[in-house]
């Protein structure tokens, strides 16, 4: 016992795990459950018809658990989209700018072929004028995505494949814009028809 009357904590030697330690822990399981529930509900009902309590019920968590991590539905949408894009659109590093760009654009095209993801992009584009939180989430999404993907341009400049002073964001916007335009046009046509 210590001077405070408490038992000293047992030390765990390096390489051993405490019996209470869980890989990823409860927090990781809760985040995964919330993301999955939100993704499913957004696909089933659409953005306007889904609220945080619905997501909490589907995920099996208290809604305050969600509000602590994602104070708004827009922030949860942002998190889902960033997670999906990080998983499905990695930043390629083939050693060739042309190959990196082709792989990146092919990954984006595959994501946009998924009706759920296409709809999430549509939500971010149409709600931006009506909702400051969505506008902020959209800006943060694009800043993060261009920062990650911009590495292919930065590496190409370093290899001498692309001229110095070229804006990585401008190159990526020009490359990906037709894909996003096509996805948005498909969504608008689907919603009108």
Helices and strands as residue ranges (DSSP letters): H 25-45, G 47-49, H 52-59, H 63-69, H 73-88, H 97-113, H 115-127, H 132-149, H 151-159, H 168-192
